[in-house]
């Protein structure tokens, strides 16, 4: 059996993980819209859904990296899947108690599991095949994350969003009993999709347990003598951590508030907005496949820079224009945003040698941008009364990504000397 055939099934299995965590992340906009109306939250309060998810990446990335270092990728993946399933099942008591804090807690547990999965799966995808095609391979795997982005809004629209949501005025005149019944009904709608998801994830964990997977050793002896944060001596890794922080912040800002943005800027219903959110997901998925193809002919860093410039322009449209053109601008941002995470990741861990696992964990930690920047968007939206102004946060983020693509990804001479 040649090396490529040996890695084919492991690559397929690992790629499935990209779909599952993409499903969770792209249900977040549905949950934000749903919980915002159910619990009568401000934009800033509803942004805590993102904070609960993405702060887990910051807190759990180093533990995840240490687990991978000691026990290998497969053990980390199985543990991550078990945490994922546990968090999904916690949606049942959260719905039964009608406590917003418990929903946030369940999302934190899910995201803790996702931290393990992403810490393992992203570098795993880059090394399950020829080194020269590592960026393309990661973009291909991430394309299934894009498929989830297209499907999740339709699933959430069907199973979670209400056909006749109560307005603020209607809730204000309801009796306490009627309001409790309404909240109970709305909160309970999240049970079924998350019970199903948790059960599927448990099944996937069992498949991983009984599947023989190659583990990748990164010069273990050298790795054992090196400190975790010594990986920061690689200048391109440091810039990748910064760029990923701002990129993830941009992605979460754009997608999580998409329904609220569309309902205010284009004056359409939440259910109509969910259809456009699915179109955003389709654009994101298509962008991944197109980007993977283009990287055969265009250097990844150059393509990343070009896409960042386009998204700066589209962000200006989203902030300054009005009507449906702003929704179309967000869909366009989804297309050109699609290659950014895997490309920044692959360029960031390139040639790290013994520091690969540590570098992977540090980049995953930077996903905390998704916890920090959406509340900033929510604060701006609440203070100005205009969700569009909040999207200036995403514009600034794409400027940082542009710098990484043009200059930040380049290796320092010092790092090269260390590697050789």
N, C-alpha and C positions, 0 to 999 in steps of 0.2 A: 504493500500500500504506500503510495507516495504521500509526501507531506501535506499537499493541498487536500487530498481525499481524507486524510486522517483528521484534518481540522474542519471538514465540511459540516458534520452533524453538530459538533460543539458550537460552531458559529451559528447554525440555525437555532439551536436551543438558547444561546445567549441573546440572539437577536429578538427572540420572543419577549425577553424582559423589557426591551425598549418599548414594545407595544403596550405592555401592562402599566409601566409607570407613566407613559404618555396618556393612557386612559384616565388615570387618577388626576394628573395635572390639568387635563382639559375638561374635567368635570368641575374644577374649581370655579370657573366663571358662572356655571349654572348654580353651584352652591352659594356663591356670593349673592347673586340676584335673588335666589330663593330664600336664604336666611335673612337677607336684608329686609325683605318684605315681611317675612314671618315674625321676626323679632323687632321690627321697626328700628333698624340700625341706621346710623349716619354712614356716609361713604368711608370715613376714617375707621369707624368700628367694623364695618364689613371687610375692610382690608386686612383685618386680623386673621382671616382665613388664610391668606397668603403668608402672613407672618408666622402662624403656627406651623405651616408646612415647611417654609424655607429656613426658619431658624434651626430646625432639626438638622439640616445639612451642615450648618456651622458647628453645632454641638457634637454631632455624631461622626463627622468625617475622620477625625484623628483616631477615635476608637475603631472605626471601620478599617482604616489603614493598618492599624496594629494587628487586628484580627487576620487580615489578609497576609500580613508579613509573617505571622506565626503559624497560621493554619492553612493558608492558601486561598485561592479564589473560590473554589467550590464550596468550602465551608462557609465563607462569607456570604455567598449567594443564598445558600439554604437558610442561614440565620436571618438574612434580610427578608426572604419570602415569608418566614414564620412571623416576623414582626408586622409585615404588610398585612397578612391575613388577620392577625389579632386586632389591628387597628380598624380594619373593615368591619369586623364583628362588633366592635365597640360603638358603632353607629346605632345599634339597637338600643342599648341603655341610654344613649344620648337622646334619641328620639322619644323614648318612654318618659324621661324626666323633663323634657322640654328645656334643657339648660344649654345655652349657647356655649358656655365654657367647656362642657363635655364634648360637644362637636369639635371644638378646637383641640381638645386633648386627643380625641380619636385621630384627627388629621395629623397631629404631631407624631403619634405612634406609627401611622402609615409611613410618614415621611422619614422616620428613623430607619425603617426597613428599606425604603427607597435609597437612602444614603449608602447602605451596604451594597445594594444592587448596582448603583451607578459607579461607586468606587471600584467595583470589580469588573462590571460589564464594559465600561468605556475603554480601559486599557486592554482588556481581554480581546475586544474586537479588533484592536490595532495590531495585535501580535499573533492572531490566528491566521497567518498567511504571510506572503512576501512583504518585507519591510517597505519596499518602494511604493506599495499600494495601500499603506496603512490608513492614510487620510480618506481615500476613496471608500475603503472597507467600513470605516467608522461612519461615514456619511450614509452608506447603504443601510447599515444597521439602524441608524437614526431615522431613516426614511419610514420605518415602521412606527416610530414615535409619531411621525407625521400622519400616518394612517389613523392612529388613535385620535389625533387632533381633529380629524374629519368626522369620526364616528361618535366621539364622546358627546358633542353638543346635541346630536340627534337622539342619543340614548337618554341624556338628561332632559331634553325637551319632552320626550314621551313619558318617562317614568317619574320625573321629579317636578317639573314646572307645572303650576296649576293652570287649568283652562280659564278659570275666572278668579284671578287673585283679587283680594280685597284692597281697595285703595286706602290711603291714610285717613281720608274723611270717613269712609265706611267703618274702619276699625275704631275711630274716635267715638262713634255713636253706638257701637255694639255694647250689649250688657257684658258684665264680667264673665258670665257663663258662656255666652255666645263666642266671646273672644277666646276663651280657653278651648272650646270645641274646635274653633278655626285653627288655632296654633297646633293643637294635637293632630289634626288632619294633615296640615302642611308639614309638620316635623316628621310625621310617620312615613311620608312618601319617599324618604331616603332609605328606608330599611331594606326593601327588596333588592335594589341594585347593588347595595354594598354587601348583603348576605351572599348574593350570587358571586360577586367579585371575590370575596374572601374564600369561598369554597373552591373557585377555580385556581386561586393562588396556592391553596393547600395542595391541590392536585399537582401543580407545576413543581412544588417543593419536593413531592414524592418522586416525580420523574427525575429531577436533578439528583436526588439521593441515590437512586439505583442506576444512574448513567455514569459510565466511566468517562471522565473528562481529563484532558492533559492539564497539568498545572505548570505554570511558567515560573521559573526561578530566575531572578535577576541578580546574578553574581552574589549569591548568598553570603559568602565570606566577607566580601567588601561591604555589603549592605549592613552586616552585623556590626561593623566598626564605625558606622556613620550615624550621626544624629539625625532625627526626623527633619528638623528645620534647616539642616545644611543644604537641602535641596534648593533653598532660595539663593544659593550662590550662582545658580543658572539664571542669568538676567532675563532670558526669554520666558522662563517659568514664572518669574515674579510678575512680568507684564501680562502673562496669560491669566494669572490669578486676578489681577486688577481688571483686565478686559472681561473676564467671565463674570465677575461681580456685577459690572455695569450691563453686560449683555443680558444676563438672566433677569436683572431688574427691569430692563426694557421689555423683554418677552412677557414677563408676568404682568407688568403695567398694561401692555397693549391687550393681552388676551383676557385677563381677569376682569377688567372693567369694560370689556367689549359690549356686553348687553346693556349696561347702564349708559355707556357712551352713545350707542345707536339709538336707544330710546329717547335720549335727550337731544342729541345733535340732529337726528333724522326723524324724530317723533314717530317711532314705530313701536309696536308692542314687544314684550319680552319674548314671546313665542316666535314672532317674526324675526327678531334680532338673533334668536338661537339658530335660525336657518342660515343667516349671514355668517354667524360664528362658525357653522359647519363649512361654509364656503371658504372662510379664513383657514380652517384646518386643511381643506383640500389644497388650497394654495400653498400652505406650509409643506404638505406632503409632496406636492408636485415640485416645489422648489428644491427639496432634498434630492429627488431623482435627477432633476435637471442639473443641479449643482454637481452631483457625483459624476455625471457624464462630462460636464464642462471641465472638470479637473483633470481629465485626460489630456487636455490641450492648453489649459490655463493654470498657472501656479496657484495653489490654494490661497496664499497670502494676497495675491493680486486680486483674485476673485472676491475674497473677503472685503478688501478695501473698496472695490467697485460697488458691491452690494451695500456697504455701509453708507456710501455717498448717496445712493438712491434712497435709502431709508431716511436719511436726514431730510431730503426733499419731501418725501411722503409725510413725514412727521409734521413738517411746516403746514402742509395741506390740512392735516387732521386738526391742528391747533387753530388755524386762521380761517378756514373755509366753513361752509355750512351745508346742511342737507345731506343727501345720500352720497355725494362725492367724498365726504369724510369717511363714510363706512367703506367705500371702495378703496380709499387710501389705506385704511387699516388692513384690508384684505391683501393689498399689494405689499404692505410691510411684512405680512406673514410669509409671502413668497420669498422675499429677499432676506428675511431673517433666518430662513430655514437652515442654511449651512453654517451659521455662525457658531453655535455651541460646539458641534463636533470638530469644526475646523480650528477654533481656538484651542480646544482640548488637545487635538492631535499635534498641533504646532507647539503647544506648551510642554508636552511630555516627550517630544522628539529628542532622541539622543541623550536621555537622562541616565541611561545605564542602570546602575545600582539604585539611583534615586527615583526610578519610575513609579513604584508603589507610593512612596511618600509624595511625589509630585502629583500623582493622581488624587490623593486625599486632599492635598492643599487646594487643587482646582475645584474639587467637589465642595470644599468648605466655602469657596467664594460664591457658591450658589445662594449664600445668605443674602446676596443682593436682592433676591426675590422676597426677602422678609423686610428689608430696610427701605427700599425705594417705593413700593406700592403705598405704604402709609403716607409717604411724602406727597404722592399724587393725590391721595384721599384728602390730605390736609389742604392742599392748594384748591382742590375742587370744592370742599366745604367752605373755605374762606372766601372764594371768588364767586361761588354759586354757579360755576361753569366747569363741567368735567373736561371740556376740551383744553382749557388752560393747564390742567394737570398733566396732559400728555406732552408738555414741554420737557418733562422728566425723561421720557423715552428719547427725545431728540438729543439731549445732552449725552445720554448713554451711547448712542450710535457714533457720536464724535470720538468717544474713548475707543470704541471698537475700530474705528478708522485709523487711529494712531497705532494700535496694535498691528493691524494689517500692513501698514506702511513701514513701520520701524520697530515696534516693540517685540515682534516675533524673532528678530535676528539674534543669533547666538553671540555671546561675548567671547572674546579671545581667552579670557581666564577660564571660563567653563570648558572650552575646547581643550585647554591644556590639562585640566583635571581629568577629563574623560580619556585622554591619551597618555 
